[in-house]
């Protein structure tokens, strides 16, 4: 079985952080890890934008997603 690498960490309020350190700095020390398939599903559901920047440190996420239409 191949281990999945977290792309980000999802807080209770639905905010996605780039690391546990960033999540903890904003009061979300128990943020859940999100892997590539979960990240894509969150984007597809419209719960998060595919072009996410960490709200704690301003880092871009390392995954490049196809450009999506914006309405």
N, C-alpha and C positions, 0 to 999 in steps of 0.2 A: 504494500500500500504506500502510495506517495504522500508525503506530508505536504500540507498546503501552507503557503506563506501568507500571513495576513497583509492585506493592502492597507487597512485602516482599522480603527476601533470605534464602534458605534456606541454612543452614550444613550442613557435612558430617554433623553429628550429627542433622539433621532439625529443628533449631530455626529458627524464623522470626523475623527481626529486621525492624524498620521501615525501617532505612536501612543503607547500607554502613558509615557511621560507627559505628553501634551494633554491627553484626556484627564489625567490626574491633576494637572495644573488648573483645569477648569472645573474641578469638583466631580470628575467622573472616573475614579480610580478602578472601578469594576467594569469599564466599557468592554463590550464583547468584540473579539476579533472578527473581522470580515475578510473572507478570501475573495478571489477573483470572481467566482460564480455568484456569490452572495452580493458582491458589489454591483455586478451587472444586473442582477435581479432588482436591486434597490433602484438602479437607474431606470430600468424598464418600467417599474411600477410608478415612477415619478416621485419617489420618496426623497431621492437626492439627485443632484445634477451630476452628469458624467464628467464635468470639468471642475472637480472639487479642489479647493484650497483649504488647508487646515486652518481653522479659526483661531488656534492657539499660537502657532508660529508662522503661518503664512506660506508654508511649503506646499508645492504642487504635489499631487499624488503621482507615483511613478508609472502608473499604467496609462497607456495611450489608448483612448477609445475613439471609434469612428465619429466623425463630426455628425451631430444630430441637429435636426431642424429646430429652430427656436421660434416660438409663436409669439 
